[in-house]
Amino acid sequence: MAEMLTGVTVRSRVVGGAAVVYASDYLNKLSGERIERECRLQLEAGRRALVVNFRDTELVNSIGVSILMGIIDAAESVGAQLVFSDMSAQTVELFEMLGLTRFVALAKTEAEALATLSGFAAASQGSGH
Amino acid sequence: MSPKKPNNGHQRERILSRVAADEFVGRTGALERIVKLSADREARGLLLLLAPSAGVSELLRQAYDQLFHAHTEAVPVYFSLSRKEKNPAQVARRFLYAFLQQLAAFHLREPRLVNASLTKTDLLDLSPPADYEWIERLLAIAESESAGHDEQSLVRLCLSVPERAMTKGVRSFVMLDAAQLIEASEMEISLGAEFVRALTRSRIPFVLAGLRRQVLDLVHNTLGDFDGLERLHLDRLDDDEAGRLVEYVTRREQVGLNDATRDLIVQQLDGSPLFINALVEAAREKKRPLTSFRNCQRLYVEEVMGGRIHRHFSSIMDELAPTSELRRALIRLLYETSASDTRKSTVEVWRKRLDITSAQLQRLLHGLNVHELANVNGSLVEMNSAPLVWHDYLRARYEWEVLAEPRASVLAGLLTELLKRAPQTMEQHYRREAALGLGDLLSLFDCQRVPASLLHYDRFSRLYKGLDAEEAASLLEAETDLVRLPQIVSVANTTAFHPPVQMQLEEGRSVIAHGFDAGSYSEASEVVWLAAEIDSKMEAGRGLAEMWHNRLTHLARTRSFERVRVWLISREGFTNDALEFLNEQEAYSSSRRQLEALTSRIGQGEIKQAQATDEFELAIPMGEETELIAAHTVEQIARRSKFQPEAINQIKTALIEACINATEHSLSTDRKIYQRFRLESDRLVVTVSSRGLRLPENYLETDVPGRSNGNGQEEKAQGRRGWGLRLIRTLMDEVEFERVDDGTRLRMTKYLRKP
């Protein structure tokens, strides 16, 4: 599946029935909102399996994290599954500190995340969206 | 990890203190010591030994207020002597009444009573019921003694009040201020001695504060020894403390200041709280900001010629020389002796020139000695070179009164001279600050064996140049060619041995150290080290090395030092031809790096820890992700101290949160975030501040956890409030918020941990 840029700079791609959204190097209010927007668009398009890939993310601030909370809630509200992948040890530590890891699944790699979500991805495809 | 509670000293009602507790700077250790002493049942007395102009009154008043509000077991009593009081009986009666008044105020917990004007009847009415009887009786006896003519008996009775109170179960803690004033020569009774006897007899802890030379003489002459009495020296404030004081006082008095003038004031006023307060108050009264050297010097000259500083020194002069004729002669003699090359004169010359009796001269010289304006040593009188303020005052009075020059001319002359001097004063300060601390290092020499390469730049350069510090340290450890250092018993600045005009040395950059090789106290092993720090940006050349070597060896010859060792230090080391010369002369040579290695080896890092400090400042505009610039900056700084990548990331994240915090909360009009990064040997301290709204006092208690239920509704309702602070507190080792006048300052510390 081809990667594409949506909005200003957020990259995303669809793999099977799952959407993968790529976070930028600094997760703050602006980049967080872009991710949120992209995730909502994917959910509105009927995707029920989302991966947010943090492979490029070096720094995270609390506003960015709070926006991730909003994404978790948005996914939950439509019964979608969300997995965060490719996070550095520091980012994981930060998410743990703020209690985020209690509400979202983590995967070491994007492939692992997609494997976890394969059932939901199939459901997304089957839903006709 | 928990942050300190904000200092609430500013909320405490001031009783005797003149400034709020949180604005009282520079004497924290002494204040704690005094407060602790009041509760110590084993303690007797504490002698607070002051350097001239060091200031002690506010310290004691702060202690009083703190003890009063803490409602300690011991009743705090503060008593200050006035320069104008010459009658011992009056002073003693005033002490008795002050004691009883402060006892009543403390008992009733009524601070206003401390400063109230009370009659004897008021005192009795306000006395604690349990104490009424003995107080009434004591006052009655005092009245009857007053009616009689036995002054000594009355003095002793009045001064015995702490002891009498103690026998009735009232434990007091007397703080006696300005004790140097109670030894006026015309008094038949030595009030100082009476106070010392009464306080030591009373079995209560007490503080006796006064000029160090006088208090020591007084106690020694009265008691014979210092048995059971502690001593605490109060010197001038150090530069940092004095700088903080200048900042506090100018802010309080709403007088403009900048960094450059603050430093000039500290240097020129010799860190004296008395003079600093005088200058700033003058600036406030005359509505002149201290924002330029010109303004500072103009105000200073006016102070020296007619303000509080003038009155301070003039009262000393009036005390020393009561008649105008004698004062004039004294000023002439003091100035001319100070201006001479040797700064010395004989006692006989003084007697002849002042035309006074031996007894009068003795008293006068004693006064000069007590105020440390001169040192009297046998038949010689030697002028002290410090402080600058005294010499400026002396010069002004000499030109005005002795040379009879017009006041305007004296003022103009002094002002222009001071403006020319200001950059030099600062230059000396910068050089002193940058000095390597040779004296401290040499005083640690105690027969240790150290690698020879630390004292030979050529070897060190050959073996260790280009290696990092750790690598060099481990190779130094393995070095087998060792030099045994002497045991140093005395270290002094070279200027103490040689007139500064000839040597042109900055204090501390050249020292003479007397000691013994192998720790053997024999003539044969006696050795004198002459060490000097050479000012050179590059490796010092032969010319410079030769000049310094010759200068020091010449000094050694003139002082008849027999065995000497010359040790030259140049920041970047020495050129080959300089080393050739120094090796021929068997002189030691070191660079700054060698000196640091030597210091860490024999001093266990205790010398000049400040040298390991590195400080950076950064101001960023708010918004536009500028916090990333701050984060990248702190990353580079943390790397210099070899913080681990994980710790660096934590520091960066905490700093980003602090920047966001400042942006969100301050409503700052200048829209800037000011950051300071201080690297110390074991930590990185990051200070983030912004001008604008201050954070609410309960801000630190704000701590919102993550989602507490499964649906995130609570989290949505509360937003992410508190997350930033929570992160900062978790990621950093120490976090402290300070509400300052114009905003909030956050200080975060991260300690360096070895992997």
Interface residues (C-beta under 8 A of the other chain):
Chain A: Y26 N28 L30 L59 V60 N61 S62 I63 V65 S66 M69 G70 I72 D73 E76 A89 Q90 L94 M97 L98 G99 L100 R102 F103
Chain B: E625 E627 L628 A631 E646 N649 Q650 K652 T653 I656 E657 I660 P705 G706 R707 N711 G712 E715 K716 G719 R720 W723 G724 R726 L727 T730
